[in-house]
C-alpha cells in the first residue's frame, strides 16, 4: 500500500522527497527495521508518557479521538499519533494537543532520515520513529498511538509496556498483509497484547473472540471484552456504561453514526481499565459531545465544493473503504435520508484504491442510492471510474463516471429537482477524503 504526502513547507517537502528516495515506498510489515532505527535514535519509545495503544479494522481512529477528548477534558495533556493524514502530513503527530509545526517536523524528519539511510525503512516506519522522538522530548500525561496496519508486525508495536491496549471493530481488510479470514486478521490485531497489560476489546463473534483470547493468553495479557467484563447500551439519547467499578452515563456522541456509541464505550472501557490517569465522570460526558473526527460521516460546511450543490443540499464525507465500514455508513445515511415520513434522494460519489473491494463496499447502498458517480483517487493507484461503474451497474445502480468530485457534483446539481435538495455522500478512500477537505477549505486543525 503506497503512502503519499506533500507539504507547502519547502523544508518539510525536502525531507519528504528524501524519504521517497530512501524507503521502499510501500508497507513491508516487520519489526526489524523499526527496531534498528529506534535503537540508533536512542530508543525513544522507551521514554514515552503512558501509552494507550489502539488497533482495529474500523473505528480505531474514532476511538483515539474519544480517548484524546476525554483525557484533555480531565485537564491532562496527551500526545497523539494517527494515520493516515487527510490534508497535511502534520496531522499524524499531535504534541500535547497541538499539531506539530512545520519547522519542528522538518527537523525531526531530517534527524531520522540522516540515521536511517541504509536500513530501507518505510514511509510509515520513518514517520513512527519521528513521532516517538517528538513525544519523548515533550512532557505529557499520556500518549495515544493508533496502529497503522494490523498489529503484531506494525511499526507501532515496539512499545514494550503500554498502559492499556484496545481493539475496535474487526473485519476483513488488507488481506494481502494480514490473512484472508476474519480469524487470521483478528490474530494479527491481537498481536499488540503485552504481558500483564489489559487488552480491552469489543464483543466479537465466537471464532474471532477465541482467536483474540488465544493470542492474548500466549502474551499473558488479560482480556476485558464487551459483554463479559464491561457493558454499554445506547438509548433515549444517552450512552450507559457499566463495569465492576460502577456506572457512567454520557450523552450520545456528536459523531454521526449508530456505530459511534460503541467507539465511545471502548474508549471509556480502556480508560477505566487503567489507574495512573485519573478521569472524572464529567470528562466522559464532555468528550461525548466535544469529539470531532474528520472524514468519518462528516457533514461538510459552506465551502467551494458544497456551493456547487443546490441550496438546502447536504454534502457528507466518509473515508470508509471496506465492507464493514460500508455497512455502518449506509446505516447512518439511511437515518439521514429517511428521518421519518418521506425520503431524500441520495447520490454517491465513489473513488477507491486498487487494493480495495468495490463490490463489498457498494452492496449496502444498492437500495439506498439514487445515482453513483465514480471518480479517480488522485496520485494513488485506484480502480478506474469505468471499472467502478461496471460493478455498480451490475448491482442495478444508475452509475456514471466523472473526471473529479467537482464535476460529479455539477452533474448531480444539473439533474436535481429544485424542490428536493439532494443528499450527497463522497466515500471510498481516506486519500480522496483529504482531497475533498482541501477543496472545501476544511483542512483538519
SULHU-V190449 format. One record per residue. N is the residue number from 1. PHI is phi in whole degrees, 0 to 359 (NA if undefined). Layout:
# SULHU-V190449
N | PHI
N | PHI
This chain:
# SULHU-V190449
1 | NA
2 | 280
3 | 264
4 | 206
5 | 195
6 | 227
7 | 218
8 | 280
9 | 274
10 | 301
11 | 293
12 | 293
13 | 299
14 | 301
15 | 289
16 | 295
17 | 297
18 | 298
19 | 298
20 | 300
21 | 286
22 | 260
23 | 271
24 | 292
25 | 80
26 | 210
27 | 289
28 | 231
29 | 291
30 | 145
31 | 258
32 | 294
33 | 291
34 | 295
35 | 295
36 | 293
37 | 298
38 | 294
39 | 298
40 | 295
41 | 269
42 | 90
43 | 54
44 | 298
45 | 297
46 | 273
47 | 238
48 | 277
49 | 299
50 | 309
51 | 258
52 | 253
53 | 253
54 | 234
55 | 241
56 | 145
57 | 283
58 | 226
59 | 92
60 | 291
61 | 293
62 | 296
63 | 299
64 | 299
65 | 295
66 | 295
67 | 300
68 | 300
69 | 299
70 | 292
71 | 298
72 | 290
73 | 294
74 | 278
75 | 84
76 | 254
77 | 256
78 | 212
79 | 275
80 | 221
81 | 239
82 | 226
83 | 203
84 | 280
85 | 279
86 | 259
87 | 242
88 | 244
89 | 307
90 | 303
91 | 300
92 | 288
93 | 235
94 | 248
95 | 255
96 | 48
97 | 99
98 | 235
99 | 302
100 | 300
101 | 283
102 | 302
103 | 298
104 | 293
105 | 295
106 | 299
107 | 295
108 | 294
109 | 299
110 | 298
111 | 299
112 | 291
113 | 293
114 | 298
115 | 269
116 | 273
117 | 317
118 | 260
119 | 276
120 | 76
121 | 294
122 | 280
123 | 310
124 | 291
125 | 294
126 | 296
127 | 297
128 | 298
129 | 298
130 | 296
131 | 297
132 | 296
133 | 296
134 | 296
135 | 293
136 | 288
137 | 258
138 | 236
139 | 297
140 | 199
141 | 277
142 | 203
143 | 215
144 | 257
145 | 235
146 | 268
147 | 298
148 | 280
149 | 210
150 | 80
151 | 174
152 | 304
153 | 251
154 | 287
155 | 300
156 | 285
157 | 274
158 | 256
159 | 279
160 | 291
161 | 218
162 | 292
163 | 289
164 | 200
165 | 240
166 | 214
167 | 234
168 | 276
169 | 299
170 | 248
171 | 198
172 | 256
173 | 196
174 | 54
175 | 301
176 | 294
177 | 258
178 | 246
179 | 118
180 | 266
181 | 244
182 | 299
183 | 293
184 | 296
185 | 295
186 | 300
187 | 297
188 | 292
189 | 297
190 | 291
191 | 295
192 | 279
193 | 299
194 | 229
195 | 305
196 | 74
197 | 260
198 | 302
199 | 252
200 | 259
201 | 228
202 | 285
203 | 271
204 | 242
205 | 305
206 | 307
207 | 298
208 | 289
209 | 299
210 | 294
211 | 294
212 | 300
213 | 298
214 | 296
215 | 295
216 | 295
217 | 297
218 | 297
219 | 273
220 | 61
221 | 251
222 | 287
223 | 258
224 | 239
225 | 256
226 | 301
227 | 89
228 | 245
229 | 250
230 | 212
231 | 219
232 | 210
233 | 209
234 | 250
235 | 199
236 | 53
237 | 75
238 | 225
239 | 252
240 | 256
241 | 235
242 | 213
243 | 210
244 | 298
245 | 273
246 | 135
247 | 243
248 | 227
249 | 234
250 | 227
251 | 295
252 | 294
253 | 298
254 | 286
255 | 298
256 | 288
257 | 123
258 | 291
259 | 273
260 | 291
261 | 303
262 | 290
263 | 292
264 | 297
265 | 297
266 | 297
267 | 298
268 | 300
269 | 298
270 | 299
271 | 289
272 | 279
273 | 257
274 | 222
275 | 238
276 | 299
277 | 271
278 | 269
279 | 243
280 | 286
281 | 306
282 | 297
283 | 297
284 | 294
285 | 293
286 | 297
287 | 297
288 | 302
289 | 270
290 | 266
291 | 291
292 | 233
293 | 213
294 | 299
295 | 67
296 | 240
297 | 42
298 | 263
299 | 276
300 | 285
301 | 271
302 | 298
303 | 184
304 | 303
305 | 284
306 | 301
307 | 287
308 | 283
309 | 265
310 | 296
311 | 305
312 | 89
313 | 287
314 | 240
315 | 243
316 | 245
317 | 221
318 | 214
319 | 271
320 | 304
321 | 216
322 | 223
323 | 301
324 | 295
325 | 296
326 | 299
327 | 298
328 | 289
329 | 294
330 | 297
331 | 296
332 | 294
333 | 296
334 | 297
335 | 295
336 | 288
337 | 279
338 | 236
339 | 287
340 | 182
341 | 288
342 | 90
343 | 206
344 | 245
345 | 291
346 | 243
347 | 238
348 | 257
349 | 240
350 | 238
351 | 222
352 | 220
353 | 294
354 | 291
355 | 265
356 | 253
357 | 256
358 | 297
359 | 298
360 | 295
361 | 288
362 | 281
363 | 309
364 | 290
365 | 258
366 | 302
367 | 264
368 | 245
369 | 276
370 | 282
371 | 218
372 | 226
373 | 244
374 | 261
375 | 228
376 | 284
377 | 256
378 | 302
379 | 67
380 | 220
381 | 292
382 | 218
383 | 297
384 | 295
385 | 305
386 | 296
387 | 294
388 | 295
389 | 297
390 | 299
391 | 294
392 | 297
393 | 294
394 | 298
395 | 275
396 | 87
397 | 275
398 | 278
399 | 221
400 | 215
401 | 269
402 | 214
403 | 288
404 | 194
405 | 296
406 | 303
407 | 295
408 | 298
409 | 297
410 | 296
411 | 296
412 | 297
413 | 296
414 | 298
415 | 264
416 | 285
417 | 278
418 | 305
419 | 278
420 | 227
421 | 304
422 | 279
423 | 254
424 | 239
425 | 241
426 | 261
427 | 209
428 | 111
429 | 196
430 | 292
431 | 290
432 | 296
433 | 301
434 | 297
435 | 299
436 | 295
437 | 298
438 | 296
439 | 293
440 | 262
441 | 58
442 | 231
443 | 299
444 | 301
445 | 236
